[in-house]
Amino acid sequence: PENRREAMESDEWPEWEKAEKKEVKLCFDRGAFEIVDAKEAEGHTVITAREVYERKLNPDGTTNKLRMRLVGRGFQEKEGKDFKWDEIFSPVAQIKSFRLLLAISVLFDWGAYHWDVSGAYLYGGIKGKLFMKFPACMEKRPGKLIRLRKSLYGLKEAGAIWFRFFRKLLLGLGFIPLLTDVCVYYHETINMMLSIHVDDAIVVTDNEVESDRILRELRKS
């Protein structure tokens, strides 16, 4: 569905509604949303958001799950007040880096794994004050707004906030970025390398046990 009205009119509305509730719960669980008095937003930017519905497919084309993502309308943010152009750039791994890691995997007979971070942009905190009106999928509360405590998909600075957050985690776990590609890391003591593309990572290693341990540590964060 292109919008909430189409989702509500579809035969799959009960499943889409479950996806909405799951997304809203995730935003609160991660501490991204705080309901505040509307007067707190005086002098600050108040944006809106829309629901984006997505059908995740299995390799054979059948439906794996239905997902809804709340996306902030970042174009409503004000330059210089809510973001700066020189602070919103977010790099991703180069395609040749992906090829290099796969080549290393084949050359040394290492395993190759895929890590996917669910709701990645909801981890990093927002520096300033940014508020949002209640989206259609949430019950409106008179005299109340949502203060965004964490980043949200669609915000100008969302990608950069996530990049800095994840980079700090990796450095703390013993990873070192390459000089030639800041989104490719190698571990200082383990035969392990990974490359990052937004919220997806390709990991190559000869130590699956350590790979699983590091993934568990990342999930705790």
Contacts in CASP RR format, 6 or more apart in sequence:
PFRMAT RR
TARGET T0000
AUTHOR 0000-0000-0000
METHOD contacts of the structure
MODEL  1
PENRREAMESDEWPEWEKAEKKEVKLCFDRGAFEIVDAKEAEGHTVITAR
EVYERKLNPDGTTNKLRMRLVGRGFQEKEGKDFKWDEIFSPVAQIKSFRL
LLAISVLFDWGAYHWDVSGAYLYGGIKGKLFMKFPACMEKRPGKLIRLRK
SLYGLKEAGAIWFRFFRKLLLGLGFIPLLTDVCVYYHETINMMLSIHVDD
AIVVTDNEVESDRILRELRKS
1 7 0 8 1.000
1 10 0 8 1.000
1 16 0 8 1.000
1 53 0 8 1.000
2 53 0 8 1.000
3 50 0 8 1.000
3 51 0 8 1.000
4 51 0 8 1.000
4 53 0 8 1.000
4 136 0 8 1.000
4 137 0 8 1.000
7 13 0 8 1.000
7 16 0 8 1.000
7 51 0 8 1.000
7 53 0 8 1.000
7 68 0 8 1.000
8 16 0 8 1.000
10 16 0 8 1.000
12 66 0 8 1.000
15 66 0 8 1.000
16 53 0 8 1.000
16 66 0 8 1.000
16 68 0 8 1.000
18 66 0 8 1.000
19 53 0 8 1.000
19 65 0 8 1.000
19 66 0 8 1.000
19 67 0 8 1.000
19 68 0 8 1.000
20 51 0 8 1.000
20 68 0 8 1.000
20 137 0 8 1.000
22 68 0 8 1.000
23 67 0 8 1.000
23 68 0 8 1.000
23 69 0 8 1.000
23 70 0 8 1.000
23 137 0 8 1.000
24 33 0 8 1.000
24 70 0 8 1.000
24 137 0 8 1.000
24 138 0 8 1.000
26 119 0 8 1.000
26 122 0 8 1.000
27 33 0 8 1.000
27 70 0 8 1.000
27 122 0 8 1.000
27 150 0 8 1.000
27 152 0 8 1.000
30 119 0 8 1.000
30 122 0 8 1.000
30 123 0 8 1.000
30 150 0 8 1.000
31 122 0 8 1.000
31 149 0 8 1.000
31 150 0 8 1.000
32 122 0 8 1.000
32 148 0 8 1.000
32 149 0 8 1.000
32 150 0 8 1.000
32 151 0 8 1.000
32 152 0 8 1.000
33 146 0 8 1.000
33 147 0 8 1.000
33 148 0 8 1.000
33 149 0 8 1.000
34 146 0 8 1.000
34 147 0 8 1.000
34 149 0 8 1.000
35 141 0 8 1.000
35 144 0 8 1.000
35 145 0 8 1.000
35 146 0 8 1.000
35 147 0 8 1.000
36 131 0 8 1.000
36 144 0 8 1.000
36 145 0 8 1.000
36 146 0 8 1.000
36 147 0 8 1.000
37 143 0 8 1.000
37 144 0 8 1.000
37 145 0 8 1.000
38 143 0 8 1.000
38 144 0 8 1.000
38 145 0 8 1.000
40 129 0 8 1.000
40 131 0 8 1.000
40 145 0 8 1.000
40 147 0 8 1.000
41 129 0 8 1.000
41 131 0 8 1.000
41 145 0 8 1.000
41 147 0 8 1.000
44 129 0 8 1.000
44 130 0 8 1.000
44 131 0 8 1.000
45 76 0 8 1.000
45 77 0 8 1.000
45 78 0 8 1.000
45 81 0 8 1.000
45 82 0 8 1.000
45 130 0 8 1.000
45 131 0 8 1.000
46 131 0 8 1.000
46 132 0 8 1.000
46 133 0 8 1.000
46 145 0 8 1.000
47 72 0 8 1.000
47 73 0 8 1.000
47 74 0 8 1.000
47 76 0 8 1.000
47 77 0 8 1.000
47 130 0 8 1.000
47 131 0 8 1.000
47 132 0 8 1.000
47 133 0 8 1.000
48 72 0 8 1.000
48 73 0 8 1.000
48 76 0 8 1.000
48 132 0 8 1.000
48 133 0 8 1.000
48 135 0 8 1.000
49 70 0 8 1.000
49 71 0 8 1.000
49 72 0 8 1.000
49 73 0 8 1.000
49 132 0 8 1.000
49 133 0 8 1.000
49 135 0 8 1.000
49 152 0 8 1.000
50 70 0 8 1.000
50 71 0 8 1.000
50 72 0 8 1.000
50 73 0 8 1.000
50 135 0 8 1.000
51 68 0 8 1.000
51 69 0 8 1.000
51 70 0 8 1.000
51 71 0 8 1.000
51 135 0 8 1.000
51 136 0 8 1.000
51 137 0 8 1.000
52 68 0 8 1.000
52 69 0 8 1.000
52 70 0 8 1.000
52 71 0 8 1.000
53 66 0 8 1.000
53 67 0 8 1.000
53 68 0 8 1.000
54 66 0 8 1.000
54 67 0 8 1.000
54 68 0 8 1.000
54 69 0 8 1.000
55 63 0 8 1.000
55 66 0 8 1.000
55 67 0 8 1.000
56 63 0 8 1.000
56 64 0 8 1.000
56 65 0 8 1.000
56 66 0 8 1.000
56 67 0 8 1.000
57 63 0 8 1.000
57 64 0 8 1.000
58 64 0 8 1.000
68 137 0 8 1.000
69 153 0 8 1.000
70 135 0 8 1.000
70 137 0 8 1.000
70 152 0 8 1.000
70 153 0 8 1.000
71 152 0 8 1.000
71 153 0 8 1.000
71 154 0 8 1.000
72 132 0 8 1.000
72 152 0 8 1.000
72 153 0 8 1.000
72 154 0 8 1.000
72 155 0 8 1.000
73 154 0 8 1.000
74 154 0 8 1.000
74 155 0 8 1.000
74 156 0 8 1.000
77 83 0 8 1.000
77 130 0 8 1.000
77 155 0 8 1.000
77 156 0 8 1.000
79 85 0 8 1.000
82 128 0 8 1.000
82 130 0 8 1.000
82 156 0 8 1.000
82 157 0 8 1.000
83 155 0 8 1.000
83 156 0 8 1.000
83 157 0 8 1.000
87 157 0 8 1.000
87 160 0 8 1.000
88 156 0 8 1.000
88 157 0 8 1.000
88 159 0 8 1.000
88 160 0 8 1.000
89 160 0 8 1.000
90 159 0 8 1.000
90 160 0 8 1.000
90 162 0 8 1.000
90 163 0 8 1.000
90 198 0 8 1.000
91 163 0 8 1.000
91 182 0 8 1.000
91 183 0 8 1.000
92 183 0 8 1.000
92 196 0 8 1.000
92 197 0 8 1.000
92 198 0 8 1.000
93 181 0 8 1.000
93 183 0 8 1.000
93 184 0 8 1.000
93 195 0 8 1.000
93 196 0 8 1.000
93 197 0 8 1.000
94 181 0 8 1.000
94 183 0 8 1.000
97 178 0 8 1.000
97 181 0 8 1.000
97 183 0 8 1.000
97 184 0 8 1.000
97 195 0 8 1.000
98 195 0 8 1.000
98 197 0 8 1.000
98 202 0 8 1.000
100 184 0 8 1.000
101 112 0 8 1.000
101 184 0 8 1.000
101 193 0 8 1.000
101 194 0 8 1.000
101 195 0 8 1.000
101 202 0 8 1.000
101 204 0 8 1.000
102 112 0 8 1.000
102 202 0 8 1.000
102 204 0 8 1.000
104 110 0 8 1.000
104 193 0 8 1.000
104 204 0 8 1.000
105 111 0 8 1.000
105 112 0 8 1.000
105 204 0 8 1.000
108 191 0 8 1.000
108 206 0 8 1.000
109 206 0 8 1.000
110 191 0 8 1.000
110 204 0 8 1.000
110 205 0 8 1.000
110 206 0 8 1.000
111 204 0 8 1.000
111 205 0 8 1.000
111 206 0 8 1.000
111 208 0 8 1.000
112 202 0 8 1.000
112 203 0 8 1.000
112 204 0 8 1.000
113 202 0 8 1.000
113 203 0 8 1.000
113 204 0 8 1.000
113 205 0 8 1.000
113 208 0 8 1.000
113 211 0 8 1.000
114 200 0 8 1.000
114 201 0 8 1.000
114 202 0 8 1.000
114 203 0 8 1.000
115 194 0 8 1.000
115 200 0 8 1.000
115 201 0 8 1.000
115 202 0 8 1.000
115 203 0 8 1.000
115 215 0 8 1.000
115 218 0 8 1.000
116 199 0 8 1.000
116 200 0 8 1.000
116 201 0 8 1.000
117 166 0 8 1.000
117 199 0 8 1.000
117 200 0 8 1.000
117 201 0 8 1.000
117 218 0 8 1.000
119 199 0 8 1.000
120 162 0 8 1.000
120 166 0 8 1.000
120 198 0 8 1.000
120 199 0 8 1.000
121 150 0 8 1.000
121 151 0 8 1.000
121 152 0 8 1.000
121 153 0 8 1.000
121 154 0 8 1.000
121 155 0 8 1.000
121 158 0 8 1.000
121 159 0 8 1.000
121 161 0 8 1.000
121 162 0 8 1.000
121 199 0 8 1.000
122 150 0 8 1.000
122 151 0 8 1.000
122 152 0 8 1.000
123 150 0 8 1.000
123 151 0 8 1.000
123 162 0 8 1.000
123 165 0 8 1.000
123 166 0 8 1.000
123 221 0 8 1.000
124 150 0 8 1.000
124 151 0 8 1.000
124 161 0 8 1.000
124 162 0 8 1.000
124 164 0 8 1.000
124 165 0 8 1.000
125 149 0 8 1.000
125 150 0 8 1.000
125 151 0 8 1.000
125 161 0 8 1.000
125 165 0 8 1.000
126 148 0 8 1.000
126 149 0 8 1.000
126 150 0 8 1.000
126 151 0 8 1.000
126 157 0 8 1.000
126 161 0 8 1.000
129 147 0 8 1.000
130 147 0 8 1.000
130 148 0 8 1.000
130 155 0 8 1.000
131 145 0 8 1.000
131 146 0 8 1.000
131 147 0 8 1.000
131 148 0 8 1.000
132 145 0 8 1.000
132 146 0 8 1.000
132 147 0 8 1.000
132 148 0 8 1.000
132 152 0 8 1.000
133 145 0 8 1.000
133 146 0 8 1.000
134 140 0 8 1.000
134 141 0 8 1.000
134 144 0 8 1.000
134 145 0 8 1.000
134 146 0 8 1.000
148 155 0 8 1.000
151 157 0 8 1.000
151 158 0 8 1.000
151 159 0 8 1.000
151 161 0 8 1.000
151 162 0 8 1.000
152 158 0 8 1.000
159 198 0 8 1.000
162 198 0 8 1.000
162 199 0 8 1.000
166 196 0 8 1.000
167 177 0 8 1.000
169 218 0 8 1.000
169 221 0 8 1.000
170 177 0 8 1.000
170 185 0 8 1.000
170 194 0 8 1.000
173 187 0 8 1.000
173 214 0 8 1.000
173 217 0 8 1.000
173 218 0 8 1.000
174 187 0 8 1.000
174 188 0 8 1.000
174 189 0 8 1.000
175 185 0 8 1.000
175 186 0 8 1.000
175 187 0 8 1.000
175 188 0 8 1.000
175 194 0 8 1.000
176 185 0 8 1.000
176 186 0 8 1.000
176 187 0 8 1.000
176 188 0 8 1.000
177 183 0 8 1.000
177 184 0 8 1.000
177 185 0 8 1.000
178 184 0 8 1.000
178 185 0 8 1.000
178 186 0 8 1.000
181 195 0 8 1.000
183 195 0 8 1.000
183 196 0 8 1.000
183 197 0 8 1.000
184 193 0 8 1.000
184 194 0 8 1.000
184 195 0 8 1.000
184 196 0 8 1.000
185 193 0 8 1.000
185 194 0 8 1.000
185 195 0 8 1.000
185 196 0 8 1.000
186 192 0 8 1.000
186 193 0 8 1.000
187 193 0 8 1.000
190 205 0 8 1.000
190 207 0 8 1.000
190 210 0 8 1.000
191 205 0 8 1.000
191 206 0 8 1.000
191 207 0 8 1.000
192 203 0 8 1.000
192 204 0 8 1.000
192 205 0 8 1.000
192 207 0 8 1.000
192 210 0 8 1.000
192 211 0 8 1.000
192 214 0 8 1.000
193 203 0 8 1.000
193 204 0 8 1.000
193 205 0 8 1.000
194 201 0 8 1.000
194 202 0 8 1.000
194 203 0 8 1.000
194 204 0 8 1.000
195 201 0 8 1.000
195 202 0 8 1.000
203 211 0 8 1.000
205 211 0 8 1.000
END
